[in-house]
Amino acid sequence: MKFFIDTANLAQIKEAHEMGILDGVTTNPSLMAKEGIKGKKAVEKHYIDICNIVDGDVSAEVISTDFDNIIKEGKHLSKLHEKIVVKVPMIKDGVKAMKWFTDHGIATNCTLVFSAGQAILAAKAGAKYVSPFIGRIDDSGWNGVELVQQISQIYSIQGFKTEILAASIRSSLHIIQCAEAGADVCTCPLDSIMGLLKHPLTDIGLAKFLEDAKKFA
Ligand code: G3P
């Protein structure tokens, strides 16, 4: 399973990248706004700055909702940097636009996916990634990880090549459960990635080893 970081914060992206375990970045308009980036040029520069830190794909989301403008915006975003993947919402014009991007060699990430039916449409449109929103599904009383399992089973039976990118991750446990459920990628907040490191027996064991090492230093 690939690890993406779900943030537009450059310091956090650098920190995950420096650990050597980062395969890409996802952003969305809310994450960009959180960084206080204002204006089209500043947003574009920020995407390029992110691309210059990481080695893998960087999702940049369109904010248009009609076919013509999604195409115009997506074409522009894809030209900013070769690592850019155009993130498109799961709406009718979005599906049509993803098929157009697929036919024109532009990679897409289908976002705001909450059902298996939506994931089938994303795959039919040739999206490189489909993004089920795990945490938001859990928030509404459904089971986000079960959706990842269901999509994984459908894609496997049908031979769809679209990669399942588990998004809206809220915890380290979500990452583990998504790995078990067959996610190809998990896009996570830095805290959830760092949480995977933690085990009290590791800390206790290391303290004991370091203490014993003093005996023969
Ligand atoms: O990748 C989608 C993600 O950013 C949404 O996360 O926590 O706002 O549901 P959240």
Boltz pocket constraint, residues with backbone or C-beta under 6 A from the ligand:
constraints:
  - pocket:
      binder: B
      contacts: [[A, 6], [A, 26], [A, 27], [A, 28], [A, 31], [A, 133], [A, 135], [A, 136], [A, 167], [A, 168], [A, 169], [A, 187]]
      max_distance: 6.0
